[in-house]
Amino acid sequence: MRIAVCDDDKRIVREISGIIATYFKNQNLAVPQIDIFYNGDDLLAAEEKYSLLFLDVKMPGTDGIEVARRLKADNPYLLIIILTDYDSYLDDALKYHVFRYITKPIDVNRINKNLAHAIEEIEEQEDKITVEHENTSYIIGVTEINMVEYNERLFIYTEKGIIEKNETIEYWSDKLLKHSCFYQSNRGYIVNLKYVSGFDESTVLLSDRNKKTYRAVLTKRKYSEFKRIMFKYLER
């Protein structure tokens, strides 16, 4: 794991870097490499690929929203935590799928909470499974799976396309439901909460990074539970 902090305020950079290092030490985890940038242009010029980025919005040169857009286009799995005094940037930040949005002044407890969730997300990104399809083995990141559907045959919806399998939904339940981002909405569907764009009492709508949309059936008696779990996932 490699982390970057980008803010034109050197005091903020020192504070956040210190909070990150202390959190990892307190959790008995190896402290990762923490790279520091004081403007977005230097960050964009860096050749490193980061797992997590703390990013200010209002900076000299290229602003944080544009930096986030370019970095996410190059590395869709980068987790970005926006730091700003300006609530007016929230809509733009959400448009580029930032991981979290934190207003200044810095709150240590909130940073620690978001670090915990970011580490969990990164670990899930790194978890891979092998899928056999038409005599070819595909290695897929768990978080690349949008949805699993069973309708006489099994269909795995991924960022790279749809894979058809002659397997049971129970087999995939065992593989996926141990991850907090997956939920079985119906006996024939498993959805990734990360891609949920809407839902009602009978349907879950999903939208992937390529703007493709999917529908999954939601059992009516599961609606209240799904709503609670979905909101809890969003509030992490």
CORSUL-V623579 format. One record per backbone hydrogen bond with DSSP energy under -1.0 kcal/mol. CO is the residue of the C=O (numbers start at 1). NH is the residue of the N-H. If there is no record, write none. Layout:
co: (CO:CO)
nh: (NH:NH)
//
This chain:
co: (2:2:3:4:5:6:9:10:11:12:13:14:15:16:17:18:19:20:21:22:23:24:25:33:35:37:39:40:41:51:52:53:54:55:57:63:64:65:66:67:68:69:70:71:75:79:80:80:81:82:83:84:86:87:89:90:91:93:94:100:102:107:108:109:110:111:112:113:114:115:116:117:118:119:120:121:122:127:129:131:133:136:138:140:141:142:144:146:147:148:149:151:153:154:155:156:157:157:158:161:163:165:168:169:170:172:173:176:179:181:183:183:185:186:188:189:190:191:192:193:195:198:202:203:204:205:205:206:208:212:214:216:219:220:222:223:224:225:226:227:228:229:230:231)
nh: (51:52:35:54:37:56:13:14:15:16:17:18:19:20:21:22:23:24:25:26:27:29:28:3:5:7:43:44:45:79:4:81:6:83:64:67:68:69:70:71:72:73:74:75:78:53:99:100:55:102:57:104:89:90:93:94:95:98:97:82:84:111:112:113:114:115:116:117:118:119:120:121:122:123:124:125:126:142:140:138:136:133:131:129:144:145:159:192:157:190:155:153:151:165:149:163:146:147:161:158:156:154:172:173:174:176:177:179:182:193:185:191:219:189:150:186:148:183:195:196:207:205:218:200:216:197:198:214:211:208:206:204:222:223:226:227:228:229:230:231:232:233:234:235)
//
